Amino acid sequence: MCSRYFSVFLSVFLALPFTVRSQDIWSGTFEPDPAPFDCIDSVKRERLEATLLAEAQRLLGEGYLSEPLMARTSTIRLDWPMRTSRYSGYNRISAISSLLDHNPRSGTLDYACGAGSYNGHTGTDIFPWPFPWTAMDSNWAEVVAAAPGIILLKQDGNFDRECDGSGSGWNAIYIQHADGSIAWYGHLKSGSLTSKLAGDAVTTGELLGIAGSSGNSTGPHLHFEIHEADGSLIDPYVGTCNDLNFESWWSRQEPHHHSVLNAVMFHDAVPEMASCATGETENAHFRNRFFPGDEVFMGIYLRDPRSSQKLNIRIRRPDGSLFKNWDRTISSTASSGFEMVSIRLSRRPDFGTWTAEVTYQDQTITKTFELCASEENCDCSQPDNLHQNALEFSSLGLYWSGPENAEEYQLRVDVEDRPTRSYFSSATNFDLTELPSSSEVVWQVRARCGYLTSSWSTMLSSRTPMPVILSDSVITESFPTRMAGGWQWKGEGNYRLTLYDLSGQRIGQIQGEKLEAPFGLPAGLYLLERISPDGERRFARVSW
């Protein structure tokens, strides 16, 4: 999307009777305009290619690369290079604005002989959809390594909110694979790149940075470009009009038009998309709790919608009964689009958790919103009862109590001078490993209830002494294994197994090598103790 950003087409499409009060549906599409420039001009490209070659030779001489640049001798397989952050609420976050151009003349031709490119484009442009600027600011569009390799070069610190394509330089990372081929990841958000350095190895799926709008760009996206070991350009897609390579480099090549249900979200007003984020603020109007008389806007966000495709929408009451069920025919073909449903709530509706189920192309997403009588019964309370417990020499168990409507928890942990690290957990406890001994730990936890997030709960504490139940235990032999309904810990002799929670409270015991989990045991971390006939004790952490 080294192109002008999106043109927006929005129209009121139809109005249907809806028992709450009324229902309106709008359709919209977003399409990039034709591009007047390339992501990297020819002069910068030549300099970059020379720099990459020099870096590869240097790293080869220093022993970081295992083989020299040479003709392709093996076939790597690429995974998709963008994923959604687990905290975003998206089902999938990416769509394609431009493919590689295979027409050497003035026209455009993508690998499948379509027009999904612009003149001279040398890669695949993948953009966050929906709400690209919000996704960038919230770190929701994660750029990840498509294949394992060695970092050749990183470029960072460039302005990342370009809107007119006049950027002087982009933020990017370049990775050489085992066969000598090189992947370019461009237009990244400033300061988001991995802390790893040139010569360091990365694995498939490892976080490299966040999709941004640095360099010649008009909106947040990833420019993904692949070169052979000899420097020649390739297109990872195989197709009739691709003469650069005759095999797909993807581990699973998606269809030319891949219709996907990216997200279902609730809003308190029609979302505002920013066409140029330097002068405008994108406002998604996210909300998932409403009150009598409110108007609920449900956005259904699609990648590659095709005209005449079907969409089914079901609304369920808090008791699970079906409230409304209707089909919708997609009216437009585009690289991305949306359906916006407006529901006006009456003054005396059913209070509680309402559910929307949306089915599109054999994909179903279920989302909920809260209909509340007042603010008091519609809240996402902050977690409380924060505790910690030393599990082993370099491990700390963190646990807390959270609101009943919490779907997930986010943890932020500071260990002395280390930068803050974020973790996510669906359970109300967490096992933090690799802590230095006697370190001071500051950790915070907040709950997510749909789109609502609570305020942070903070705990400042030093490492506590080893708990009594672990003071004489060191695991040096076998470990327990997970089995259906519990755990098995094999050993010679008549052992006794006991299950504890992280505070040391006993919650299950049996004489033998198999222990079944008690009925209704909450998901999380636990301690399993094994005592031999001569009194020897061993502990292991287990999850449920």
C-alpha positions, -999 to +999 in steps of 0.1 A: +000+000+000+027+024-011-003+042-026-028+067-017-049+054+011-085+042+011-114+056-008-145+050+013-179+042-001-208+041+024-245+038+017-276+030+036-286-003+022-319-015+038-341-012+068-358-043+083-382-045+112-365-054+145-383-061+177-361-041+200-371-010+180-356-009+145-326-022+125-307-005+097-279-020+077-251-001+059-226-015+034-192-001+028-160-009+009-124+003+012-102+002-019-067+017-024-063+042-052-038+036-080-003+043-068+019+071-082+052+057-067+070+026-055+078+018-019+115+022-025+129+044-053+155+029-076+185+048-060+176+037-025+170+002-037+204-001-052+220+012-020+200-012+001+209-042-020+246-033-018+243-029+020+226-063+024+252-080+003+280-065+024+262-074+057+258-110+045+294-113+036+305-098+070+282-121+090+294-150+069+330-142+078+321-139+115+304-173+115+268-161+119+257-174+086+261-211+079+264-209+041+273-183+015+250-165-009+245-189-037+219-203-060+188-217-043+195-253-032+165-259-010+129-249-007+118-228+023+081-225+031+067-192+043+040-187+069+018-156+069+039-126+081+012-107+100-009-119+129-033-102+153-024-095+188-044-117+212-055-085+229-071-070+199-104-088+197-100-095+160-105-129+144-079-120+117-063-086+111-049-086+076-060-079+041-040-074+009-040-040-009-014-048-036+004-079-050+036-080-070+033-065-105+043-089-133+037-065-162+071-051-173+053-023-192+029+004-180+000-018-170-004-040-140-007-078-137-007-099-106+004-135-103-031-148-112-034-124-142-056-100-122-053-063-116-045-066-079-013-046-081+001-012-092+028-004-118+063-016-107+053-029-073+079-054-061+062-071-031+030-080-013+014-052+007-006-064+037-026-039+058-044-042+091-082-043+086-103-029+101-091+004+118-055+004+105-043+034+125-059+022+157-043-012+151-009+005+147-013+026+178-025-003+199+002-027+186-024-051+173-009-058+138+021-079+147+047-086+119+063-120+125+090-140+108+076-160+079+105-184+081+135-190+103+167-172+095+194-147+105+189-110+108+211-092+082+200-056+089+176-035+109+165+001+101+146+020+128+139+054+141+122+069+110+089+088+111+060+062+110+029+082+103+034+091+066+003+098+046+015+112+013+042+088+004+070+113+008+089+096+036+127+097+034+133+063+049+114+033+063+118+011+093+125-024+082+142-057+090+158-081+066+162-118+073+183-144+054+170-179+053+190-211+053+190-214+015+203-178+011+170-162+002+162-129+019+129-116+032+122-078+035+098-066+061+092-028+055+072+002+067+073-009+104+063+013+133+092+032+148+106+017+180+087-016+176+114-037+160+128-067+179+157-060+202+177-087+185+207-076+164+223-084+131+236-120+133+209-131+157+186-160+147+148-158+146+123-186+144+091-189+124+063-168+140+087-147+161+077-111+166+097-087+145+077-055+149+044-037+143+029-027+110+034+011+106+035+038+079+071+047+076+089+056+043+070+059+010+036+050+026+001+063+029-012+041+057-001+014+081+009-018+063+036-043+058+056-045+025+067-081+023+094-088-004+114-119-012+147-123-031+166-154-042+201-160-029+215-145-061+194-113-055+167-119-081+132-110-071+105-137-066+068-137-059+058-162-032+026-169-050+025-193-079+002-185-107-003-184-145+012-149-149+041-154-125+073-160-146+097-152-118+094-186-101+074-218-108+066-230-073+047-215-044+069-204-015+040-204+009+035-233+034-002-229+024-010-206-005-043-188+000-067-183-029-063-153-051-094-138-035-095-151+001-129-141+016-124-140+054-145-127+083-118-105+100-138-091+129-172-085+145-172-054+168-197-033+187-196+005+186-216+034+202-215+054+169-205+049+133-167+045+134-146+072+119-118+061+096-088+085+093-076+090+057-044+107+069-035+102+105-012+132+107-042+155+106-070+133+117-078+109+146-093+076+138-121+069+162-134+034+163-161+041+190-155+007+205-181-002+232-197-034+244-219-022+272-251-003+266-282+010+284-319+013+277-325+037+248-289+034+234-282+026+198-259-004+192-238-004+161-224-038+152-196-038+126-189-069+105-156-065+088-147-086+058-115-093+038-121-098+000-159-097+000-174-108-033-207-096-047-236-121-041-218-139-012-241-147+018-239-135+053-260-148+082-266-128+114-282-142+145-290-123+177-297-141+209-312-129+242-295-133+275-313-166+282-299-180+249-332-179+230-331-168+194-342-132+190-335-125+154-321-145+124-316-131+089-295-136+058-277-108+040-263-107+004-230-089-001-235-062-027-200-052-036-166-067-045-136-052-029-103-060-011-120-051+022-154-041+033-180-040+061-216-044+070-228-021+098-260-031+117-278-005+138-300-017+166-320+008+187-327-006+221-361+000+237-366+013+272-376-021+286-354-048+270-340-079+285-310-070+306-278-092+306-254-105+280-267-104+244-250-126+218-244-120+181-234-149+158-222-140+123-215-167+097-196-159+065-180-184+041-182-212+066-167-191+093-186-182+124-177-155+150-196-151+182-195-118+201-214-105+231-225-071+244-239-062+278-273-045+282-274-030+316-300-013+338-273+010+353-235+015+355-234-004+388-243-038+372-222-032+341-186-029+351-152-045+345-138-044+380-101-044+386-085-077+399-078-079+436-063-102+462-030-102+445-005-128+458+028-142+449+046-174+459+081-186+451+078-219+432+115-227+426+148-209+426+140-189+394+102-191+393+075-170+408+038-179+410+014-149+406-023-152+414-053-130+420-091-127+420-109-112+391-143-100+380-167-128+370-172-113+335-134-112+328-124-129+295-087-124+298-060-108+319-030-087+309+001-087+331+029-062+331+060-072+350+091-051+360+121-070+374+146-044+388+161-027+358+146-048+331+120-032+307+084-039+314+072-071+298+036-080+290+019-113+293-017-126+288-036-152+307-071-166+307-065-181+342-062-161+374-026-171+380+007-170+361+041-187+363+069-162+358+101-180+351+138-170+348+138-144+376+171-135+392+173-145+428+165-118+454+151-096+427+125-069+433+093-075+413+067-049+404+037-064+386+004-052+375-027-070+363-059-058+347-090-076+333-106-075+299-144-079+298-153-078+261-139-045+249-139-031+284-107-031+304-103-025+341-078-002+358-045-018+368-040-035+401-003-031+412+018-051+436+054-042+447+073-069+465+106-086+469+111-123+465+095-143+493+113-172+510+108-206+496+074-220+508+076-248+533+061-274+509+090-269+485+119-263+509+132-299+506+123-307+471+144-308+439+132-325+408+160-345+392+143-376+378+110-383+360+082-358+355+045-361+355+026-365+322-008-351+313-035-377+307-072-375+300-088-362+332-056-357+352-019-366+355+004-397+357+037-397+375+054-430+371+080-444+396+091-476+413+072-483+445+039-473+461+039-435+457+013-410+470+003-381+447-011-349+461-023-318+442-019-283+457-029-249+445-002-222+443-008-211+479-001-246+491-037-257+499-043-294+492-071-301+467-066-338+458-047-369+468-044-406+459-022-436+466-008-446+432+008-432+401-024-416+386-043-387+400-076-375+385-084-337+386-113-329+409-145-322+391-148-285+382-111-277+388-105-242+374-080-238+346-045-227+358-013-237+374-009-262+402+017-282+422+018-319+421+037-337+449+050-373+448+060-390+481+078-423+480+074-450+507+107-438+524+093-402+526+112-387+497+093-357+483+093-344+447+073-315+433+064-304+398+043-276+383+013-288+362-013-270+343-050-277+339 
